[in-house]
Amino acid sequence: MFKKVAVANRGTIAARLVRALAGLGVPSHVLCSEADRDNPYVTEADGFTVIGPPPPRESYLDRERVAEAALAAGCDAVHPGYGFLSEDALFAELCAGKGLRFIGPSPAWLRVMGDKVASRRLMGGKGLPLCPSTGILRGTAEEMARECEALGFPLLIKPAGGGGGIGMVPVSGPERLAQALATAASQAERGFGRADLYAERLLVSPRHVEFQVAADGRTAVHLHERDCSVQRRRQKVVEEAGAQGIPRPELEAMAAKAAAILAGSGYDHLGTVETLYSPEAGFGFLEVNPRLQVEHAVTEELTGVDLVELQVRLAAGSPVPELLPAPPPFSGHAVEARIYAEDPVRFLPSPGALKVFRPPRGPGIRVETGFREGGAVTPFYDPMIAQVIARGPDRLAALDLLSDALGEFAVEGVRTNIGFVRALVRHEPFREGKVHTTMAEEFVKLKGYQPLP
């Protein structure tokens, strides 16, 4: 096991990592920007270093600064969480060169899976059906536009080097294509440090289903599926485990196939195989995310497996058969709502002081947050302030528990999406399981919300 682990991230994931490392008896050292130094997980860790000013390029995305701060703190490993450097092969190589263990896939796998086009090529070659897409878009703006137009509209412009909904721009026709490419490239550069893009055919109202897999380079085991269909502007808002309404044999077959392909390919860490699903076409592969996901908590609640602990033990050299001999049994249902500090009408970030911040408590409720009352939401980063997870004996029980918990979540000083999400999970089509990737947009129109296009 490691002697000390640097937590190279912020917010809810940093708080989660500090807690998990404490449970393992491993000291943690948070690397934070000046904007985050007063967040509670910073003082709850065994130490911290302020690595730079608020802009991510000058702090969380500065590879050399992060690695040097970890070494100076006496760490022998770095956990990048999700986002920022979590899919950065150059950072993983830098860590290896300095004697730091990067808690994630090897640099070679980060190059493949961190590049969404390369991962599609690999998984498609192994037999997974693919959603139609281009390769990485290169050349002049006119050349990239021609390649997109050849794929056909509607389409989705996506970053080749990152995920989480950042930089994804839908395009309905050629008249908005040039602006969409420019917007996506700018967002990808800011979020992931690279502006490479590709285009994917935009399917109408499919379900977004992903499969969690743990691998060690020889063996891989799946931890079942998550349904992440409820999204706003390509950003997941409500996530569930499992995916009700899809035949169980189809889900288990796809999960087993994903694990077998990753095992046969030599993949060596936690990974999430993301797909789109429709009853007519079945599953279509999107990408492999070679990192922890924001929605990992619903899998933990469903299976009882601590995915952060699993990551750390895998990175320390424990083999999958020792940690997870078989897909874990599960029962019940878990659902998560992402809570953002944002205008609930136009869905714009709403930074400010958290004059009141009282998350819900109670049986079956779990809250992940990196904030506390009296703190502040800054304008420099993603405005997610909490994840509220509910677990019940069945889906409706979990939804009722989540709805009640959201009704008890008191926040003052910033505007939030709590009311919006609570109304959505009480929406009858959602409760009936008629979920798909455009449900949130349809709900917005139905209820009169006015988000920006």
N, C-alpha and C positions, 0 to 999 in steps of 0.2 A: 504494500500500500504506500501511498505518497506521504511525504513528511509535511508538505504544505502545498495548497492549491491556490493559484491566483484566479479570482473571479473577474473575468474581463468582459463585463457587461453591466447592465443597469436595470432598474425597475423591478417588475414582478419576477423576472427570471433570475436576477441577481439575488433577490431575497430567497427564492426557492433553492438556489445553489448553496447559499450560506447555511440554510437549515439542513439540507441533505448532507453536506460535509460534516456538520456538527454531529449528526446522527451516526456517521461512520467513524467518528473520533478523529477526523482529519482537520487540522487548522485551516482556516480560510483567510485569504487576504484580498480585499476588494480593490480593484483598480477603477477609479471613478474620475469623472470630469469635475471641474469647479462647480458646475450647476447641480451636481448630485451629491455633494459631500455631506449634506445634512439629512439625506434619506435614512430611514431607520436601519436598513440592512448594513449600512456602512459601519455604524457603531456596534452592531450585533456581531460582526465578523471579528476575527482575532486580530485584525489589523487592516489598514487601508493606506493607499497612496493616491494622491491627486495627480493624475497624469497629464492634465492639460485643460485648456479653456473649453467652453461648451461645444463649439462646432465639432462634429464627429471626426472630420478629417484631421483635426488637431488633437484628438484624444483617443476615442475608442477605435478609430480606423488607422491610427498611426502604428504600424506594425512594430517598428524598432522601439518606439517609446513604450509600448505595452510589454514587449519581451524584456527589455532592460529593467522596467519597474518590477516585473515578476522576479527576475534574478536578484535584484537588489533587496527584495523582501525575503529572500531565502526560499522561494518556491521551487519545486521540482516539476510542477505541472501547471497547465493553464486550461481552464474551462471557458470556452467562448460563448456558451449559452446558445441563443438563436439570434440571427441577424448579425450585423457588424462583421466580425472576422470569422464567423462560425463555418463558412464555406470557402475560406480563403486558403488556397494551396500554398501560396507564397508565405503566408504567416505560419502555416504548419511546418514548412521547410525551415523557416527562420528559427522556430522553436527547437526543432530537432538539432539544428546546427549549434544551438546554444545550450544543449543538454536539458531542455524542457520538454516534458511530455505534453503534446497537444491532445486534449481529451475529445477525440473525434476520429474520423477516418484518417487513414494514411494520406500523405500529400498526393500520391498517385490516384487514389480514389476520389479525393476532393477535385482533382482536375477533371475526372470523368463525370462524377455526379454533380459537382458544382457547375459544370457546363451543361445546361439543360438539353442542348442539342446532342452532345456526345452521349449523355445518358439515354436519350431516346434511341439513338443509333444502337447502343449496346442492348437495351432491353427488347427493342423490336427485333434485333437479330437473334435473340434467344426465344422468340416466339410469342411475346406479348403484343396484342393488337394495339396499334397506335392511332391517336387522333391526328388527322392530316395537319402537316406543318411545313414550313420552309426550313432550310438550314440557317446558320447565322447570316444575317443580312449584312452585306459588304458593298463597298463601292460608293458611288455618288447617291445623293438623295433620289435622283431619278431612277437609278438602277435598282435601289432597294424597293422603290414604289412599284416598279414593274414586276419584281419577284412576288411582292405581296398580291398584286392584282392577278397574277397567274394562279395563286392559291384560291382566290375567290372570296367574296364577301358574304356575310359578315365575318370578320376575323378579329383576333386579339393579338396586339403587340405585347411581347413579354421580354423581360431581361433574361439573357442567357446565363447570367452569373448570380442569381439570387431568387428569393421567393417571398412569401408572406404577403402577396398582393401588391407589393411596392413596384411601381413602374409598369403595371399592366394597364393597357389602354385599349378599350374596344373601338372598332372602326366599322361603321355600317356601309360606307361607300368611299369611292376614290377622292371625293371632295375634301375629306378631313384627314386623309392619310398622311400628308406631309407634316401637319401639326401633331398628329398622334405619334409619329416617329420621333419628332424632336422632343416632345414631352416625355415619352418613355425613356429616351436616352438620357435626358437630364436627370430624371428621377433615379434611374439605375446607377448613374455615376455618383450621385449623392449618397444613395443607400448602400451600394456594394463596391464602389471604387472602380467600376468598369461599365462602359456604356453599350456593350454588345447586346444586340437584340435578335429575336426571331419572331416569326408570325405563326399563329396557330388558327385553324378554322374554328370559328366560334359556334359551338353547338347551341341549339335553342332549348333551354329548360331541362338540361340533364341533371343528374345527381352527382355530387362530388364525394367520392368514397375513397378513403385512403387506408393502407394496411401498414401496421407497425411491425418492423422486423428487427431482430437483434442478431448480429453475426460476428464471427471472430476470425474470418479468413479461411475457415474450413467448414464450419457448421453455421446454419442459420435457423432460427425459430421465429415464427410469427406470434404476435400478441393480438390477433384478430383485427377488427376494422373500426374505423370512425366514419361517421357521416358528417361532412362539413359543407352541406349544400346551401345553408342559409348564409348568404354573403351580401355585403353592400359594397358596390364598386370594386368587386373582385377581392374584397377583404372579408375573411370569415368572421362571422358575428356570433353564431350559435353552433356548437359542435356537440355531437352525440356519440356514444358507444353503447350498443352496437347500432347497426343500420337496419332498422325495422322496415318491413315491406319488400325487402329483397330476399328471395329464397335462400335459406341458410346453406344448402349445398353449393349454390353458386358463390356465396361469400367465402366459404371454407376452401373451395377449390381454387379461387383466385388468390387467397392468402397463402395457401400451400405452394402454389406456382411461383408467387413472388419470392417467397423464402428460398425455394429450390434454386431459382435463377441467381439470386444473390450469393447463395452458398457455392454454387457451381462456378461462379465468376471470381470467387475469392474476396468478396466484400468483407470489410473488417470492423464494422462498428454498428451503432444504431442507425437505422435508416427508415424512411417512410416512402412507400410506393403509392403515388397519387394517381387516381383514375377518374374518368367520367363514366357514368353508367346510365343506360336507358334500357327499358325492358326489351326494346326491339333490337338494339345493337349489342347489348351486353356491356362489357368493360372495355374502355379505350385508355391506354396508358398515357399519362401526362409527363411525369418526371419522378425522380427519386430525390428526396430532400435528405442530405447526409448530415443531419443534425437533429437536435431536440426540436419538437414543435410546440407552439404556444398551447395547443390543445392536448398535450400529452397527459394532462391531469385526468381526463375522462377515461383514458385507458388504464391509468393507475387505479382509479376508483372501481372500474369494472373488474380488473384482474387481481388487484392486490399487489402488483409488482411495482416497486419504486424504480422508475426509469432513469432517474438521475444517479441513484446508487448503482444501477446496472451499468450505466455508462462509465462511471468511475472504476468499477471493478473490471470491466472489459479493458479499459485503458491500462490498468495495472497488471494485466496479463492473465486474468482468470478466463478459462474457456467457457463458451456458451453452454455445453452439456453440464457443466458444474453449476452454473448460475440458473439455467432455464432448460431443464432436460426435455421439455415438451411444451407445446402451446398451453398456456395456463387455463384452467377451467374458469368459467365466469357465470354470473347470474345477475339478474336485475338489469338496471339501465342507469347510465350516467349522462348528464347534460351540462354543458358549460356555456355561460354568457360572458362575452368580452365587454367590459365596461370602459367607456372612453370619456374623457373630458372634452366634450364637443357640443356644439349647438345642436339641439335635438330637432330642429326644423331643417336647417341647411347642411347639417353634418360637417361643420367646420370646426377645427380645434378651438378649445376654450381654455387657454392657460389662465392661471391665477392661483391665489392662496386657498388652501383647503381649510376654510374656517370651521367647518364641520366635516368629519370623515369617520363615519361609524358603520363599518361593514356588518352584515348580518351574522348571527351565530346560531347554533342549534344542531341537533342530530341530523345527519345526512347532508349537512352543508359544509363546504370547504371554500375558503377564500384565499386566493393568491394575490398579494399586493406588495409593492415596494414603497408605499406611501403611508403617512399617518396624519392625524389631525394636527393642524398648525404648519404642515409642510406646504410645498408649492408644486404646481404643475408648470414646467417651463415650456417655452415655445420651440425648444431646440430639437425635440425628439417626438417619436410616436406618442400620441396622447392616451394610450391605454393605461388606466390607473388600477385596474383589478380584473380578476377572473373569478366569477362566482360559479361554483360547481355543486350540483345536487345529485344525490344518488338515491334511487328508490327501488322497490321490488319490481316495478314495471315502468314503462315509459310514461304513462299518464301520471303515476304517483311522483316520478322524478320531476315532471313539468310543473305539477302543482306545488311541489316543494320549492322549486326554483322561483316560481312566480311569487310565492309568499316571501321568500328571502329577498328578492329584489324590491318588494314593497317595504321592507324593513331597512333597506340600505339608505342611510341618511348622508347626503353630501350637500354642503353649502360653500359658496365662494367661487365655484366653477359650474358651468352647465354640463350635463351628462346625458348619455343615451339610455339611462336606466328605464325611464318611462316608455321609450320606444321599444326596447327589448322586451320589457314586461308585457306590453300590449301584443307584441309579435308572438310570444310563446303562449299567449292566451287565445290567439287567432284560431278559429275552428279548423280551417284547412291544415294549419300546422299541427294541431293536436291530433288530427286524423292521419297524420303521417304523409301528407301530400307535399312533401318538401322537394325543392329543386333550386337551381342556382339563381333563378330570377324571382323567387318568392318574395324576398325582401323588397325588391323594386315594385312588385305588384301591390304589396301591402302599403308601401309609401303612397302610391297613387290612390289606393282605396281610402286611406285614412286622411289624405290631404296634406301629408308632409311635402316639403318642397326642397329636396336636396339639390345641390348643384349638379349639372350634367357631367 
